[in-house]
Amino acid sequence: MTLIGFGPNMPSSPFVWSSRKLASVIYTELKESGDLNSDLAPKTFESGIAIPTYTGERNEDFATSPKKPDPRRDLRMAIPIGALPHKWQKIGDLILFPKGSFSDRNDIDWQAVATALKVERIGLQATIAEDSSRRSKAILLYGDEGEVKHYENGVCYVFDPFQVMFSSGNITERIRMGKVQAKDEIIVDAYAGIGYYTLPFLTMAGAAQVHACEMTPASIEGLIRGLSANSVEAKCTIHQGDNQTTMPKLRDIADRVILGLLPSSEKTWPLASDCLKPEGGVIHVHMNIHNHELETWPEQTKEYFADYSKRNTEIMHLEIVKSYSPGISHVVLDLKLGPLVK
Ligand SMILES: C[S@@+](CC[C@H](N)C(=O)[O-])C[C@H]1O[C@@H](n2cnc3c(N)ncnc32)[C@H](O)[C@@H]1O
């Protein structure tokens, strides 16, 4: 066992004694009055609690409090003056600052920033490509080019962050897909990217096989590296190219289809329905919708799939993944399509 701050050089400090019952009230009062020494940890003392302060008559030895991580404070140490961004993205050994951060500065010591934030590389987000590849246009400010290994909930994603965008905001959906009961299922991932959902399905949800459709070479490279990093390459078949061409070859084989494209995956709805086995399955439909459509869009989408597939179609769940922009939400509709009606 390691006791933080205990040892021969434990600091001595004045303190206020409190009964256990009142300790949290007195702690808060001392904090508000500015007399609390928060560098030191309160301790049990004379059947009550001794709370370290800056003033007082008696002194005691106290352990130091473990410092809470505070990356903003660490960044301020490296960039002592000027505005700092309010948030940034950490992917593997890389920090990506938001687009436009530090635009008026040419005096920043990026090595010091990397050291302060405990990473090897620093980059700046730029506009994501508007085409369907959603390619990253991030710029490297410090460190080496090349892939990152990003670990998230038991899955290792591998990709070049200067080629491929990684949406931290979709983490809840990646976790949700990893928790789906998909044991022994055959899955078609229509917009596989670097394996955002393919990898959780194979590593966490026990899928037997994923057919991963993807057309962007940099994403396919990341997908191959991710499959290998998670030792699931034998369970994935990559179908390179436009899914309008590749999905028709996957008719009648799937228990589940994932349609993870924004703002809309509508172009592949009929193909996804055709991929399902005759006995039926589940389709996860991603979409950006206006918040006032949250009631109507799921019903309309269900009706579309029921009409097209001639199958009994049920809404299982509507997942609100994130707010995409003001008034617009990224949602995922889980639909269950029944057996083909003869
Ligand atoms: C934005 S990414 C996937 C994002 C991921 N689903 C998520 O929610 O985080 C969409 C991927 O679909 C691929 N894609 C877009 N249109 C495609 C098409 N017609 N055929 C195959 N892949 C396509 C892009 O190359 C990209 O890698």
The ligand as a Gaussian input file, in Angstrom:
#p B3LYP/6-31G(d) Opt

LIG

0 1
 C      -18.059000       9.773000     -40.618000
 S      -17.434000       8.243000     -40.941000
 C      -18.131000       7.158000     -39.848000
 C      -18.370000       7.794000     -38.564000
 C      -18.829000       6.805000     -37.568000
 N      -19.892000       6.016000     -38.103000
 C      -19.194000       7.514000     -36.313000
 O      -20.411000       7.633000     -36.043000
 O      -18.285000       7.960000     -35.578000
 C      -18.279000       7.776000     -42.369000
 C      -17.472000       6.817000     -43.167000
 O      -18.281000       6.370000     -44.252000
 C      -17.483000       6.311000     -45.408000
 N      -18.406000       6.454000     -46.535000
 C      -19.171000       7.530000     -46.867000
 N      -19.900000       7.279000     -47.975000
 C      -19.603000       6.002000     -48.350000
 C      -20.042000       5.162000     -49.404000
 N      -20.931000       5.589000     -50.288000
 N      -19.536000       3.925000     -49.481000
 C      -18.625000       3.479000     -48.575000
 N      -18.164000       4.229000     -47.549000
 C      -18.644000       5.479000     -47.430000
 C      -16.499000       7.471000     -45.273000
 O      -15.330000       7.221000     -46.007000
 C      -16.239000       7.471000     -43.771000
 O      -15.138000       6.679000     -43.429000

